[in-house]
């Protein structure tokens, strides 16, 4: 067994261990950190496969973008120290069984099929990738490139629209300042006592104006 | 490089896929389900790169598919997190069991 093979087995054990921990730990923040390690392991696997470009993209987009986004959303939506509720044992066992069966069947198929490596060396370069991606001839990827750029634009606009705060209800003009003051004070109170139920803004204003 | 058979690399990607599947089945928190989907997409990417490198080394299509999948995964994660934050604002929870208004 050569050094390259040993490195491959170390990397794959790292990926699978970190992935398993990410999916089984019950603290959500730890889960995100294990996911981070899994993605770094996958990037290491790309380095081992000598496709450094994909490894770089993996690190930039996944590790630098998606995991940071996930960690931010964890901070925004829940107490990261608390544990998630335990799932019923029946569901855990059933899903573990289903997953093991699926894995067994798939891997049986893979191990039966005789893959014939062509033996040639894989010659990619960033300039080759770039010129084929923007080529409009046969085998060029100009159209998918444009479609993906439209998709990114649509996703960006969609995110802004979805996450935008709903406009507050109109209120009488004279009451507005006082109501907003009262509202602000109430919000502070709520955040201080960490109350669970926050009234919608409209009801709040209605209560203040009467 | 050549002393690791292809099926061992495919073993890793298959196992990663089914680990993600297990997470998708057992978790009920939206953010962790999103993480499971990211794992599944990663295992697919490994497959594309490995098949491209070992079986068709004169082509680049696997690399392109990997790049596009990474792009779409980023867009999908952004939209999903926008939806999660919006849901949290209205429900004070991101448990999928509690968001059941549209259930028939």
Interface residues (C-beta under 8 A of the other chain):
Chain A: X1 X2 X4 X5 X8 X12 X15 X16 X19 X20 X22 X23 X24 X28 X31 X32 X35 X38 X39 X42 X45 X46 X49 X50 X51 X53 X54 X57 X58 X61 X62 X65 X66 X69 X70 X72 X73 X74 X76 X77 X78 X84 X87 X91 X92 X94 X95 X96 X98 X99 X100 X102 X103 X106 X107 X110 X111 X115 X116 X117 X118 X120 X121 X122 X123 X124 X128 X129 X132 X133 X141 X144 X148 X151 X152 X155 X156 X158 X159 X162 X163 X196 X197 X198
Chain B: X1 X2 X3 X4 X5 X6 X7 X8 X9 X10 X11 X12 X14 X15 X16 X18 X19 X20 X21 X22 X23 X25 X26 X27 X28 X29 X31 X32 X34 X35 X36 X38 X39 X42 X45 X46 X49 X50 X52 X53 X54 X55 X56 X57 X58 X60 X63 X64 X66 X67 X68 X70 X71 X72 X73 X74 X75 X76 X77 X78 X79 X81 X82 X83 X84 X85 X86 X88 X92 X94
